Amino acid sequence: GNAAKATTTGIELEAQWEATAELSLRGSIAYNRARYESFPGAPCYSQQTVEQGCVNGLQNLAGKPLTFSPRWDIALGFTYDIGVANGGDLRLAFSGDVNYRSSYNADTPLPPALQQSGVAKLDASVRFYSERSGWELALIGRNLTDKLTISQGSSSAASVGEFFALAEQPRQIAVQATARF
């Protein structure tokens, strides 16, 4: 069922600053207010009661947040890149990023079981490379704090009280070799 009416307002700012020849800083912040203005025929979630707003299998989500719409999305990061040998051709680069997303719900009926809390994730990498020769060796870490977050979810139509959720990627550590021709 489509919502009868929804409104989204917000602002997004992004900046990158080359602090020195070796150090760059980056950041972004997004504020999002996404609400159903009218949604009287929204489906109920599994085991939702009349006291919780479910009448004849339907609920009114007017005034409630849209699915997958965190209020805040903030990212901060840096890259430090220095020449280490061969006249600066051999380089070493360190990067780090922290990404914060405030809470959101992963299913349209907004079941409490699929409410994702706000979470910050940390990514980092170190790269050793040659600008002239085009090769690179990198150690990359994503979601280093190993935070479990929901990418999507739904109530089970087949079973009462059952919810399904797909998790985003857990901690990942990778070694990457690149050759450019």
Beta strands, then each sheet from edge to edge (+ up, - down):
strand 1: 5-18
strand 2: 23-38
strand 3: 42-43
strand 4: 58-59
strand 5: 72-85
strand 6: 90-101
strand 7: 104-105
strand 8: 115-116
strand 9: 119-130
strand 10: 135-142
strand 11: 150-155
strand 12: 163-167
strand 13: 172-179
sheet 1: 1+ 2- 5+ 6- 9+ 10- 13+
sheet 2: 3+ 4-
sheet 3: 7+ 8-
sheet 4: 11+ 12-
end
